[in-house]
Amino acid sequence: MFSFTEKNMRKIRGKKWGWSVLAGIVLGGTGLFLCTKEGSPEGEIEEVRQLLAEAEGAGALNYSPQLYKETRFLYDSAMISWREENKKWIVFRDYSTVRSYARMAKEKGKRTLEQTREKHQNSRENLQAGIDRLREEMSVFEPIFNLLPLPAEMKEKYTQGKLLLNEAEIAFKKGDYPGGSDKSVRSSVLVRYAYEEARKLLEAYFVQLPQWQAQLKTALENSRERKDELIVVEKFPPRCVYYERGEMKYTFKVEFGKNWMGDKRCEGDRATPEGNYRVERKLEGNATQYYKALLLNYPNREDEKEFRQLKRRGKIAAEIGIGGLIEIHGKGGRGTYWTNGCVALANEDMNLLYSLARKGTPILIIGASISLEKALKNYGYAKN
């Protein structure tokens, strides 16, 4: 296949006019006027060449490669035919085949340009929609995702997905919609994989929901029967609820340690214990470094029993202890999970809870009191 440039065009045009001058000289003296069957096809060829250039500039090689290839083939065929005709003496030239190729190329070129522009616009809109959807989903689920005690590998995949999405947005701004779409799709795969794995982790944790709900029901019944207060700490969504006589009075935002999901096993695991406890002591001033605090009676008998079982099974090293000094304390409100296993409230919330609690106040710590779906909706997230 030949591909003709403007230089080739000039050679062909120059050759044609040279023959025309010669023919005029030779035939002028006889009084005869001879010409080819039709005039030069230069105009038709130029139209196709411009269509090809415009289609290529619009991205036809990306959006309509087959149509572009077919148009180019017809254009090159017209140029080859034109060149062959120009080798003949001028009075014998017949450009009908050239024009036929040019007409087909023009028709195909228009379709190429039309399809390219349509796909270009669709690609732009689809890329924008894809980026927006993923950004919206990330804005809702990322705060949940960041709080989960996930493996490093999963967090790395998520980080890679975020970087690819940033690159997709850069490509979009540059008008590179095919490149941006590729990065957007790869980003979506990584991000959604991380979210699905995070959801599986939550679903496994929420298997204990019936047990938690039963514990809460019993604690509330006791609060009503004894006509006393009750503090309930829920891990997902994270909150601390103060009850009086079984009735909810106050709700506070809380923060935990990074390994908050599940029960505490031993010292140093940065996990918050789950189960029934009570306020052992109320601490303030120099007695605590966390503004004010309610010290729990951790470990209780149930904790000690579970700890011994784990030791016997080799799940905890011999030199590791059970831990202690679990508190509900102040200096929270940081927007992250940072404690060593305690429950942190903002100081103003801690002031109120501290004033309401007494030594011996029952405390129940559970994973959740509502289903996972309801918990996610509380965050503004719903599974598609």
C-alpha positions as CSV (number, residue, x, y, z in Angstrom):
1,M,0.0,0.0,0.0
2,F,1.3,3.5,-0.9
3,S,0.7,6.5,1.3
4,F,0.9,9.8,-0.6
5,T,2.2,13.0,0.9
6,E,1.9,16.6,-0.3
7,K,5.3,16.2,-2.0
8,N,3.8,13.3,-4.1
9,M,0.8,15.5,-4.9
10,R,3.0,18.3,-6.2
11,K,4.9,15.8,-8.4
12,I,1.7,14.5,-9.9
13,R,0.3,18.0,-10.5
14,G,3.5,19.1,-12.0
15,K,3.6,16.1,-14.4
16,K,0.0,16.8,-15.5
17,W,0.5,20.4,-16.4
18,G,3.7,19.6,-18.2
19,W,1.7,17.2,-20.5
20,S,-1.0,19.8,-20.9
21,V,1.5,22.4,-22.2
22,L,3.1,19.9,-24.6
23,A,-0.3,18.8,-25.9
24,G,-1.3,22.4,-26.5
25,I,1.8,23.1,-28.5
26,V,1.5,19.9,-30.6
27,L,-2.2,20.1,-31.3
28,G,-2.5,23.9,-31.5
29,G,-1.3,24.1,-35.1
30,T,-3.9,21.7,-36.4
31,G,-6.9,23.6,-35.0
32,L,-8.0,20.5,-33.1
33,F,-8.9,20.6,-29.4
34,L,-8.3,17.4,-27.6
35,C,-8.7,16.7,-23.9
36,T,-9.1,13.9,-21.4
37,K,-12.6,12.5,-20.8
38,E,-12.8,14.5,-17.6
39,G,-10.6,17.2,-15.9
40,S,-8.1,16.6,-13.1
41,P,-9.4,14.7,-9.9
42,E,-7.2,16.9,-7.8
43,G,-10.2,18.6,-6.0
44,E,-11.8,15.2,-5.0
45,I,-8.4,13.9,-3.8
46,E,-7.8,17.0,-1.7
47,E,-11.2,16.7,0.0
48,V,-10.4,13.1,1.1
49,R,-6.9,14.1,2.3
50,Q,-8.4,16.8,4.5
51,L,-11.1,14.4,5.8
52,L,-8.3,11.9,6.8
53,A,-6.3,14.6,8.5
54,E,-9.3,15.8,10.4
55,A,-10.3,12.3,11.5
56,E,-6.8,11.5,12.6
57,G,-6.7,14.8,14.6
58,A,-10.0,13.8,16.2
59,G,-8.6,10.5,17.4
60,A,-9.8,8.1,14.7
61,L,-6.8,5.8,15.3
62,N,-8.2,5.2,18.8
63,Y,-11.9,5.4,18.3
64,S,-12.5,4.2,14.7
65,P,-9.3,2.4,13.6
66,Q,-11.0,0.0,11.1
67,L,-13.0,2.7,9.3
68,Y,-9.9,4.9,9.2
69,K,-7.8,2.0,7.8
70,E,-10.5,1.4,5.1
71,T,-10.6,5.1,4.2
72,R,-6.9,5.3,4.0
73,F,-6.8,2.2,1.7
74,L,-9.3,3.8,-0.7
75,Y,-7.4,7.1,-0.7
76,D,-4.1,5.4,-1.4
77,S,-5.8,3.4,-4.2
78,A,-7.0,6.6,-5.7
79,M,-3.5,8.1,-5.6
80,I,-2.0,5.0,-7.2
81,S,-4.6,5.1,-10.0
82,W,-4.0,8.8,-10.5
83,R,-0.2,8.3,-10.8
84,E,-0.7,5.5,-13.3
85,E,-3.0,7.6,-15.4
86,N,-0.5,10.5,-15.4
87,K,2.0,8.2,-17.0
88,K,-0.1,8.1,-20.1
89,W,-0.2,10.7,-22.9
90,I,-2.8,13.3,-21.9
91,V,-5.3,12.6,-24.6
92,F,-5.6,8.9,-23.3
93,R,-6.0,9.6,-19.6
94,D,-9.1,8.4,-17.9
95,Y,-9.7,9.5,-14.3
96,S,-13.0,7.6,-13.8
97,T,-11.3,5.0,-11.6
98,V,-9.5,7.6,-9.6
99,R,-12.8,9.5,-9.0
100,S,-14.5,6.3,-8.1
101,Y,-12.0,5.5,-5.4
102,A,-12.1,9.2,-4.2
103,R,-15.9,9.1,-3.9
104,M,-15.8,5.9,-1.9
105,A,-13.0,7.3,0.2
106,K,-14.9,10.5,0.8
107,E,-18.0,8.6,1.9
108,K,-16.0,6.4,4.2
109,G,-14.0,9.3,5.5
110,K,-17.2,11.2,6.5
111,R,-18.4,8.1,8.4
112,T,-15.0,7.8,10.0
113,L,-15.1,11.4,11.2
114,E,-18.7,11.1,12.4
115,Q,-18.1,7.9,14.3
116,T,-14.9,9.2,15.8
117,R,-16.5,12.4,17.1
118,E,-19.4,10.4,18.5
119,K,-17.2,7.9,20.3
120,H,-14.9,10.7,21.5
121,Q,-17.8,12.4,23.1
122,N,-19.2,9.2,24.6
123,S,-15.7,8.3,25.9
124,R,-15.5,11.7,27.6
125,E,-18.9,11.4,29.2
126,N,-18.3,7.8,30.3
127,L,-14.9,8.6,31.8
128,Q,-16.3,11.5,33.7
129,A,-19.2,9.4,35.0
130,G,-16.9,6.6,36.0
131,I,-14.6,9.0,37.9
132,D,-17.5,10.7,39.6
133,R,-19.1,7.4,40.7
134,L,-15.9,6.0,42.1
135,R,-15.1,9.3,43.9
136,E,-18.5,9.4,45.4
137,E,-18.3,5.8,46.6
138,M,-14.8,6.4,48.0
139,S,-15.9,9.6,49.9
140,V,-18.5,7.5,51.8
141,F,-16.7,4.2,52.3
142,E,-13.1,5.4,52.8
143,P,-13.7,6.7,56.4
144,I,-15.0,3.2,57.2
145,F,-12.2,1.5,55.3
146,N,-9.5,3.5,57.1
147,L,-10.7,2.5,60.5
148,L,-10.7,-1.3,59.8
149,P,-7.8,-3.4,60.9
150,L,-6.9,-4.6,57.4
151,P,-3.8,-6.4,56.1
152,A,-1.1,-4.2,54.7
153,E,-1.4,-5.8,51.3
154,M,-5.1,-4.8,51.0
155,K,-4.3,-1.3,52.0
156,E,-1.6,-1.2,49.4
157,K,-4.0,-2.2,46.7
158,Y,-6.3,0.5,47.7
159,T,-3.6,3.1,47.6
160,Q,-2.6,1.9,44.1
161,G,-6.3,2.3,43.1
162,K,-6.4,5.9,44.4
163,L,-3.2,6.8,42.5
164,L,-4.6,5.3,39.3
165,L,-7.8,7.4,39.7
166,N,-5.7,10.5,40.1
167,E,-3.9,9.6,36.9
168,A,-7.3,9.0,35.2
169,E,-8.4,12.5,36.2
170,I,-5.1,14.0,34.8
171,A,-5.7,12.1,31.5
172,F,-9.2,13.5,31.4
173,K,-8.1,17.0,31.7
174,K,-5.6,16.5,28.9
175,G,-8.3,15.0,26.7
176,D,-6.7,11.5,26.7
177,Y,-10.0,9.7,27.2
178,P,-8.9,6.2,26.1
179,G,-5.9,6.4,28.4
180,G,-8.0,7.8,31.2
181,S,-10.6,5.1,30.8
182,D,-8.0,2.4,31.1
183,K,-6.7,3.9,34.3
184,S,-10.2,4.5,35.6
185,V,-11.2,0.8,35.0
186,R,-8.0,-0.5,36.7
187,S,-8.6,1.9,39.6
188,S,-12.1,0.7,40.0
189,V,-11.0,-2.9,40.1
190,L,-8.5,-2.3,42.8
191,V,-10.6,0.0,44.9
192,R,-13.7,-2.2,44.7
193,Y,-11.6,-5.3,45.5
194,A,-10.4,-3.6,48.7
195,Y,-14.0,-2.6,49.6
196,E,-15.3,-6.1,49.0
197,E,-12.6,-7.6,51.2
198,A,-13.3,-5.0,53.9
199,R,-17.0,-5.9,53.7
200,K,-16.2,-9.6,54.1
201,L,-14.2,-8.8,57.3
202,L,-17.2,-6.8,58.7
203,E,-19.6,-9.6,57.7
204,A,-17.5,-12.1,59.6
205,Y,-17.4,-9.8,62.6
206,F,-21.2,-9.3,62.6
207,V,-21.8,-13.0,62.9
208,Q,-21.9,-12.3,66.6
209,L,-24.7,-9.8,66.3
210,P,-27.4,-12.1,67.9
211,Q,-25.1,-12.5,70.9
212,W,-24.5,-8.7,71.2
213,Q,-28.2,-8.0,70.9
214,A,-29.0,-10.5,73.6
215,Q,-26.4,-9.0,75.9
216,L,-27.8,-5.5,75.3
217,K,-31.4,-6.7,76.0
218,T,-30.4,-8.2,79.3
219,A,-28.4,-5.1,80.3
220,L,-31.4,-2.8,79.5
221,E,-33.8,-5.1,81.4
222,N,-31.4,-5.0,84.5
223,S,-31.2,-1.2,84.2
224,R,-35.0,-0.9,84.2
225,E,-35.4,-3.3,87.1
226,R,-32.7,-1.8,89.3
227,K,-33.7,1.8,88.2
228,D,-30.1,2.7,87.7
229,E,-27.7,3.9,84.9
230,L,-26.0,1.9,82.2
231,I,-23.2,2.8,79.8
232,V,-23.1,0.9,76.5
233,V,-20.1,1.1,74.1
234,E,-20.8,0.0,70.5
235,K,-17.9,-0.4,68.1
236,F,-19.7,-0.2,64.8
237,P,-20.8,2.5,64.3
238,P,-18.6,3.7,67.2
239,R,-20.6,5.3,69.9
240,C,-21.1,5.4,73.7
241,V,-24.7,5.5,74.9
242,Y,-25.8,6.5,78.4
243,Y,-29.0,5.0,79.7
244,E,-31.1,5.7,82.8
245,R,-33.6,3.1,83.8
246,G,-33.3,1.5,80.4
247,E,-34.0,4.7,78.5
248,M,-31.4,6.3,76.2
249,K,-30.4,9.7,77.5
250,Y,-27.1,10.7,75.8
251,T,-25.0,9.5,72.8
252,F,-21.3,10.3,72.4
253,K,-18.9,9.7,69.6
254,V,-15.9,7.5,70.5
255,E,-12.5,6.3,69.2
256,F,-10.7,3.0,69.9
257,G,-7.4,1.4,69.2
258,K,-6.4,0.3,65.7
259,N,-7.2,-3.3,66.4
260,W,-10.7,-2.6,67.8
261,M,-12.5,-5.3,65.9
262,G,-13.0,-8.4,68.1
263,D,-12.3,-9.0,71.8
264,K,-9.1,-8.1,73.6
265,R,-6.7,-11.1,74.0
266,C,-3.6,-9.8,75.8
267,E,-1.5,-6.8,76.7
268,G,-0.2,-4.7,73.8
269,D,-2.8,-5.9,71.2
270,R,-4.4,-2.4,71.1
271,A,-7.8,-4.1,71.2
272,T,-10.8,-3.0,73.3
273,P,-12.4,-5.8,75.3
274,E,-16.0,-6.8,74.8
275,G,-18.4,-8.0,77.5
276,N,-19.8,-6.8,80.8
277,Y,-17.8,-4.5,83.0
278,R,-18.3,-1.8,85.7
279,V,-16.6,1.4,86.7
280,E,-13.8,0.5,89.1
281,R,-12.6,4.0,89.8
282,K,-13.2,7.6,88.6
283,L,-10.0,9.4,87.7
284,E,-9.2,13.1,87.1
285,G,-6.4,15.6,87.5
286,N,-3.0,14.0,88.0
287,A,-4.5,10.6,88.3
288,T,-4.9,10.3,84.5
289,Q,-3.1,11.7,81.5
290,Y,-6.4,11.7,79.5
291,Y,-8.2,14.6,81.2
292,K,-10.8,12.5,83.0
293,A,-11.3,8.7,83.0
294,L,-13.5,5.9,84.1
295,L,-11.3,2.8,84.9
296,L,-12.9,-0.5,84.0
297,N,-12.6,-3.7,86.0
298,Y,-10.7,-5.4,83.1
299,P,-9.7,-8.2,83.3
300,N,-12.8,-9.8,84.8
301,R,-13.2,-13.5,85.5
302,E,-14.4,-14.2,82.0
303,D,-11.4,-12.4,80.5
304,E,-9.0,-14.4,82.7
305,K,-10.6,-17.7,81.7
306,E,-10.4,-17.0,78.0
307,F,-6.8,-15.8,78.4
308,R,-5.7,-19.1,80.1
309,Q,-7.4,-21.1,77.4
310,L,-5.5,-19.2,74.7
311,K,-2.3,-19.7,76.5
312,R,-2.8,-23.5,76.7
313,R,-3.6,-23.6,73.0
314,G,-0.4,-21.7,72.2
315,K,-2.2,-18.7,70.8
316,I,-0.4,-16.3,73.2
317,A,3.3,-16.4,74.0
318,A,4.3,-17.5,77.5
319,E,5.9,-14.1,78.4
320,I,2.8,-12.1,77.4
321,G,0.4,-10.9,80.1
322,I,-3.3,-10.3,80.0
323,G,-3.0,-6.5,80.2
324,G,-5.1,-3.9,82.1
325,L,-5.8,-0.2,82.7
326,I,-8.7,-0.1,80.2
327,E,-10.6,3.2,80.5
328,I,-13.2,5.3,79.0
329,H,-11.3,8.6,78.9
330,G,-11.1,12.1,77.4
331,K,-8.8,13.7,74.8
332,G,-10.7,12.1,72.0
333,G,-12.3,13.7,68.9
334,R,-9.2,13.2,66.8
335,G,-11.1,11.5,63.9
336,T,-8.9,8.4,64.0
337,Y,-8.3,5.3,66.1
338,W,-5.3,5.9,68.3
339,T,-5.8,4.5,71.8
340,N,-4.0,1.4,73.3
341,G,-7.4,-0.3,73.7
342,C,-9.3,2.3,75.7
343,V,-12.4,4.2,74.6
344,A,-11.8,7.9,74.0
345,L,-14.4,10.8,74.1
346,A,-13.9,14.5,73.4
347,N,-13.3,16.3,76.6
348,E,-16.7,18.1,76.7
349,D,-18.5,14.8,76.2
350,M,-16.2,13.2,78.9
351,N,-17.2,16.0,81.3
352,L,-20.9,15.0,81.0
353,L,-20.4,11.2,81.1
354,Y,-18.0,11.6,84.1
355,S,-20.6,13.6,86.0
356,L,-23.3,11.0,85.4
357,A,-21.2,7.8,86.1
358,R,-20.4,6.5,89.6
359,K,-18.2,3.8,91.0
360,G,-19.9,0.5,90.1
361,T,-21.8,1.8,87.1
362,P,-22.4,-1.1,84.7
363,I,-20.6,-0.9,81.3
364,L,-21.4,-3.2,78.4
365,I,-19.1,-3.2,75.4
366,I,-20.4,-4.9,72.2
367,G,-19.6,-4.9,68.5
368,A,-23.0,-3.5,67.4
369,S,-26.7,-3.4,68.3
370,I,-28.0,-3.1,64.7
371,S,-27.4,-5.1,61.5
372,L,-24.4,-4.5,59.3
373,E,-26.7,-3.0,56.5
374,K,-28.2,-0.5,58.9
375,A,-24.8,0.3,60.3
376,L,-23.4,1.0,56.9
377,K,-26.5,3.2,56.1
378,N,-25.7,5.2,59.2
379,Y,-22.4,6.0,57.5
380,G,-24.3,6.9,54.3
381,Y,-23.0,3.8,52.6
382,A,-25.3,1.3,50.9
383,K,-24.2,-1.7,48.9
384,N,-25.1,-1.4,45.2
